[in-house]
Each structure stands twice: as structure tokens, then as C-alpha cells.
């Protein structure tokens, strides 16, 4: 409970400062501050795998979503079917990363990254699909700035614990002393000795 309260206080103060600084420095983060900072904080606070792998998954999904917009603008018709193909491509790429890394990069983190860009950019894209390169870069910069802020602010107070039921996929279990055999013996050797007796 104390960690949750501390996280909330840090993020509240930080979010207010982020918007004030954005306004004064002309960073144009105001419209995506809550989405970006909240998503970055979630990546830092969810105790699943390491923070670096979670962040890497988020950025991969974000990049896949950006690629989906480029494909949609350059190669697909401006119809519901074209939109569906682009979304399917993004989700398939996110899933492929999770499968290829055996869930070391969790699927939820890639999907979250893809969703954050889509949620912050879809309206801008619809207004001017032909300007996807310039408008997507502008939106991406603003969102990633807010995400970075949320991630690093939450990392200061995030508990460093493993999620329930999480284990290292590469770790081998400790051998059971009752099944240990001498050098060069197989697990059948003790049973064979008993039969000889």
C-alpha cells in the first residue's frame, strides 16, 4: 500500500510538471501527457520480467504500429478492409516477437506500445493520410517523451519483485538429492543393482 501511495504521489506531481514544462518549452506534450505517462508508468510498475524487456517490448509494439500506418498510407486502400489488414499486421508482428522470445518480451507490452501510438495518432492520420511521415514523427516524439517520463518516474518507486508464478525459463531446477547417481551411472542403475541382489 505504501508503494502504491508513493507511486501515485510521484506520478501526480511529475505529470503536472510535465504539462507545465511542455507548455512553457513548446514541447506539445499536453494532449498525450496522461496517455504517455500512464503507459510508461504501467510498463515500469507491472512486475513481469525485467523492466528493460518490458520497455523493449513496448518500443517494439510502438514501432510496429508506426510501420502499420506507413503500410496503410502507402499500399492499402483507404477503406475498412485496408484498415483491418494494417491492424492485423501490427498484432501479428507483436505476437511474433513474444513467441520468438518465448515470452521473455511479454505480449502485453508490445500490444500496449502499439495501442498507445494508435490511440494518440489515429485522428491525426485520418485528417491527412498523405502526410503520414511528418505527422507521425511529430506525434511519436511527443508520446515517447511522455512515456519516458512516466517510465522513469515510476521506476524510482517500483517494487523490484517477480510476478506471481514467474520463473526464469532458462533456469534449471535444483536436482533432487534422492535421484542423484554416481558418476557415469544412469537413473536405472540403482534399480538394476537391487534386482541383482
ZIVENMO-V789575 format. One line per field, one symbol per residue. burial: # if it has 16 or more other ideal C-beta (glycine too) atoms within 10 Angstrom, else .. A space follows every 10 residues. Layout:
burial: ???
This chain:
burial: ......#... #..##..##. .#....#.#. ###.###### ######.##. #.######## ######.##. .##..#.... ..#.##..## #.##..##.. #.######## ########.# #..##..... .#..##..## .######.## #.###.##.. .......... .......... .......... .......
